[in-house]
């Protein structure tokens, strides 16, 4: 039987609120190891761009990352945000190790090809890009990896990568050695049937349900890429995907995704 591994992803909405972030990290610290945390960026980089007189550019919820933006997101995501999270976890007794994909060559990305949109220095990846041997060794040593959304291409170029994509790729890659549970944690209790009602959580969604919910427009906007990543992870061997409120990890009210 494979040992269990929990992979958690938190987004900017939690990171931007210091009290919420600390509460999530307190609950995360109580989860039995082994575990891995992947975090998004928050608003800090966009606010700094605006102070410099630059306008952050987003398309379909994805950041356009030119050279100046890459410098700023690297400073915020791999520097300030990542190290604050690592320090907070250390204070809770979790021996956390802050990582970008370049550290230990643990995640290698490929620059997204220019098609209808030029996303700039944005990285795409798959589970094959994840150094599972090194991650496994970190977990054996009792370390908790904490990933920021910055990766590299192996040729000296840093790349900005969507944190949901990183979490799904890590979960898929590690599923060969572990029974992986992938958690997408944000400001809602799960996928909502009614976006105005926080208690209207759809507790279970399979592939058929997903197609119907997408067709009806109940699942739309930023939730679409999250669920696409989630179902792809399930198809590649991840045991379970949970979408839940970052501050209520122990609640029963959450969405569990399955294939059938």
C-alpha positions as CSV (number, residue, x, y, z in Angstrom):
1,X,0.0,0.0,0.0
2,X,1.3,3.4,-0.9
3,X,1.9,6.0,1.9
4,X,-0.5,9.0,1.8
5,X,0.8,12.4,0.6
6,X,-1.3,15.6,0.8
7,X,-0.5,18.3,-1.7
8,X,-2.1,21.7,-0.9
9,X,-2.5,24.7,-3.1
10,X,-3.4,28.2,-1.8
11,X,-4.2,31.2,-3.8
12,X,-3.7,34.9,-3.7
13,X,-6.9,35.7,-1.9
14,X,-5.6,33.9,1.2
15,X,-2.0,35.2,0.9
16,X,-3.2,38.8,0.7
17,X,-4.8,38.6,4.1
18,X,-2.2,38.1,6.8
19,X,-4.6,36.8,9.4
20,X,-6.2,34.3,7.0
21,X,-2.8,33.1,5.8
22,X,-1.6,32.5,9.4
23,X,-4.8,30.6,10.2
24,X,-4.5,28.4,7.1
25,X,-0.8,27.7,8.0
26,X,-1.9,26.8,11.5
27,X,-4.4,24.2,10.2
28,X,-1.9,23.0,7.5
29,X,0.7,22.5,10.2
30,X,-1.7,20.1,12.0
31,X,-2.0,17.9,8.9
32,X,0.1,14.7,9.3
33,X,3.2,14.6,7.2
34,X,4.2,14.0,4.5
35,X,2.8,17.0,2.8
36,X,3.6,19.6,0.2
37,X,2.4,23.2,-0.2
38,X,2.2,25.2,-3.4
39,X,1.3,28.9,-3.2
40,X,0.2,31.5,-5.6
41,X,1.3,35.1,-5.7
42,X,-1.2,37.5,-4.3
43,X,-1.5,41.2,-5.2
44,X,1.9,42.4,-4.1
45,X,3.6,42.2,-7.5
46,X,0.6,43.9,-9.3
47,X,0.6,46.7,-6.7
48,X,4.3,47.3,-7.2
49,X,3.9,47.3,-11.0
50,X,1.2,50.0,-10.6
51,X,3.5,52.1,-8.3
52,X,6.0,52.0,-11.1
53,X,3.4,53.3,-13.5
54,X,2.9,49.9,-15.3
55,X,-0.4,48.2,-15.8
56,X,-0.6,44.5,-14.9
57,X,-2.0,42.6,-17.8
58,X,-4.2,39.5,-17.4
59,X,-5.9,37.3,-20.1
60,X,-8.5,34.7,-19.0
61,X,-7.1,35.0,-15.4
62,X,-3.5,34.4,-16.6
63,X,-0.8,37.0,-16.1
64,X,1.1,38.3,-19.1
65,X,4.7,38.2,-17.9
66,X,7.1,40.5,-19.7
67,X,10.8,40.9,-18.6
68,X,10.0,43.7,-16.0
69,X,7.0,41.7,-14.6
70,X,9.1,38.6,-14.4
71,X,11.7,40.4,-12.2
72,X,9.0,41.7,-9.9
73,X,7.0,38.4,-9.6
74,X,10.3,36.6,-8.9
75,X,11.1,39.0,-6.1
76,X,7.6,38.8,-4.6
77,X,6.8,35.1,-5.1
78,X,10.1,33.4,-4.7
79,X,11.4,35.9,-2.2
80,X,9.1,37.8,0.1
81,X,6.0,35.6,0.0
82,X,7.7,32.2,0.0
83,X,10.0,33.1,2.8
84,X,7.3,34.6,5.0
85,X,5.3,31.3,4.6
86,X,8.3,29.2,5.4
87,X,9.1,31.3,8.5
88,X,5.5,31.0,9.7
89,X,5.6,27.2,9.3
90,X,8.9,27.0,11.1
91,X,7.3,28.8,14.0
92,X,4.6,26.1,14.0
93,X,7.1,23.3,14.2
94,X,6.9,22.4,10.5
95,X,10.4,22.1,9.0
96,X,9.5,23.8,5.7
97,X,11.8,24.2,2.7
98,X,11.1,27.1,0.4
99,X,11.6,26.2,-3.3
100,X,11.4,27.6,-6.8
101,X,11.5,25.1,-9.6
102,X,15.2,26.1,-10.2
103,X,16.3,25.0,-6.7
104,X,17.7,21.5,-7.1
105,X,16.2,21.4,-10.6
106,X,13.1,20.2,-8.9
107,X,10.7,21.5,-11.5
108,X,11.6,22.4,-15.1
109,X,9.2,24.3,-17.3
110,X,9.0,25.1,-21.1
111,X,8.3,28.6,-22.2
112,X,4.7,28.8,-23.5
113,X,4.6,29.0,-27.3
114,X,3.2,32.2,-28.8
115,X,-0.2,31.4,-30.4
116,X,-3.1,33.8,-30.4
117,X,-1.6,35.4,-27.2
118,X,2.0,36.0,-26.3
119,X,2.1,35.3,-22.5
120,X,5.8,36.2,-22.3
121,X,7.9,34.5,-19.8
122,X,5.3,31.9,-18.7
123,X,6.1,28.3,-18.2
124,X,4.1,25.2,-19.1
125,X,4.9,21.8,-17.5
126,X,3.8,18.2,-17.0
127,X,4.4,15.6,-14.4
128,X,7.5,14.6,-16.3
129,X,9.1,17.9,-15.5
130,X,9.0,17.2,-11.7
131,X,12.1,15.7,-10.0
132,X,10.3,13.1,-7.9
133,X,13.4,11.5,-6.6
134,X,14.6,14.7,-4.9
135,X,11.1,15.5,-3.6
136,X,10.8,12.0,-2.2
137,X,14.2,12.5,-0.5
138,X,13.1,15.8,1.1
139,X,10.0,14.0,2.5
140,X,12.1,11.2,3.9
141,X,14.2,13.8,5.6
142,X,11.1,15.2,7.3
143,X,11.1,18.4,5.2
144,X,7.9,20.0,3.9
145,X,8.5,21.5,0.5
146,X,6.8,24.9,-0.1
147,X,6.7,25.9,-3.8
148,X,6.4,29.3,-5.2
149,X,5.1,29.7,-8.8
150,X,8.5,30.4,-10.3
151,X,10.2,27.7,-12.4
152,X,13.1,27.5,-14.9
153,X,13.8,26.1,-18.3
154,X,17.2,24.5,-17.6
155,X,19.0,27.1,-19.7
156,X,19.1,29.9,-17.2
157,X,15.7,31.4,-17.9
158,X,13.2,31.8,-15.0
159,X,9.5,31.4,-15.9
160,X,6.3,32.3,-14.2
161,X,3.9,29.3,-13.9
162,X,0.3,29.0,-12.7
163,X,0.3,27.6,-9.1
164,X,-2.7,25.4,-9.8
165,X,-0.7,23.8,-12.7
166,X,2.3,23.3,-10.4
167,X,0.2,21.6,-7.7
168,X,-1.5,19.3,-10.2
169,X,1.9,18.4,-11.9
170,X,3.5,17.7,-8.5
171,X,0.5,15.6,-7.4
172,X,0.5,13.6,-10.7
173,X,4.2,13.0,-10.5
174,X,4.2,11.9,-6.9
175,X,1.3,9.6,-7.4
176,X,3.6,6.9,-8.7
177,X,5.1,6.5,-5.1
178,X,2.3,7.9,-2.9
179,X,-1.5,7.8,-2.6
180,X,-1.9,11.5,-3.3
181,X,-4.7,13.7,-2.2
182,X,-4.7,17.1,-3.9
183,X,-6.3,20.0,-2.1
184,X,-7.2,23.3,-3.8
185,X,-7.8,25.8,-1.0
186,X,-9.4,29.2,-1.5
187,X,-12.0,31.6,-0.1
188,X,-15.1,29.4,-0.8
189,X,-16.1,26.1,0.8
190,X,-16.1,24.3,-2.6
191,X,-17.8,24.5,-6.0
192,X,-21.0,26.4,-5.4
193,X,-24.4,25.8,-7.2
194,X,-25.2,29.4,-6.4
195,X,-22.3,31.9,-6.2
196,X,-24.3,34.1,-3.9
197,X,-24.8,31.3,-1.4
198,X,-21.7,30.1,0.3
199,X,-23.5,27.1,1.7
200,X,-24.6,25.8,-1.7
201,X,-21.6,23.5,-2.0
202,X,-21.8,20.7,-4.6
203,X,-20.2,18.0,-2.5
204,X,-19.3,15.6,-5.3
205,X,-18.6,16.1,-9.0
206,X,-17.7,13.5,-11.5
207,X,-16.7,14.0,-15.2
208,X,-20.3,13.8,-16.4
209,X,-21.4,16.3,-13.7
210,X,-18.6,18.6,-14.7
211,X,-19.6,18.7,-18.3
212,X,-23.2,19.5,-17.4
213,X,-22.2,22.2,-14.9
214,X,-19.8,23.8,-17.4
215,X,-22.5,23.7,-20.1
216,X,-25.0,25.4,-17.8
217,X,-22.6,28.1,-16.8
218,X,-22.6,27.1,-13.1
219,X,-18.8,26.4,-13.4
220,X,-17.1,29.3,-15.2
221,X,-14.3,31.9,-15.1
222,X,-11.5,31.1,-12.7
223,X,-13.0,27.8,-11.6
224,X,-12.7,26.3,-15.0
225,X,-8.9,25.9,-15.2
226,X,-8.9,24.7,-11.6
227,X,-11.3,21.9,-12.4
228,X,-9.5,21.1,-15.6
229,X,-6.3,20.6,-13.7
230,X,-8.1,18.6,-11.1
231,X,-9.7,16.1,-13.5
232,X,-6.5,15.7,-15.4
233,X,-4.7,14.9,-12.1
234,X,-7.3,12.2,-11.4
235,X,-6.8,10.7,-14.8
236,X,-3.1,10.5,-14.1
237,X,-3.4,8.6,-10.9
238,X,-4.1,11.1,-8.1
239,X,-6.4,9.4,-5.6
240,X,-8.6,12.3,-4.7
241,X,-9.0,16.0,-5.4
242,X,-10.7,18.2,-2.8
243,X,-11.8,21.9,-3.3
244,X,-12.3,23.5,0.1
245,X,-12.2,26.7,2.1
246,X,-8.6,27.4,3.2
247,X,-9.7,28.3,6.7
248,X,-12.0,25.3,7.3
249,X,-9.8,22.3,6.4
250,X,-11.6,20.1,8.9
251,X,-15.2,20.9,7.8
252,X,-17.3,18.3,6.0
253,X,-18.7,20.9,3.6
254,X,-16.3,20.7,0.7
255,X,-16.3,19.5,-2.9
256,X,-14.7,16.1,-3.8
257,X,-13.9,15.4,-7.4
258,X,-13.9,11.9,-8.9
259,X,-13.9,10.4,-12.4
260,X,-17.1,8.4,-12.1
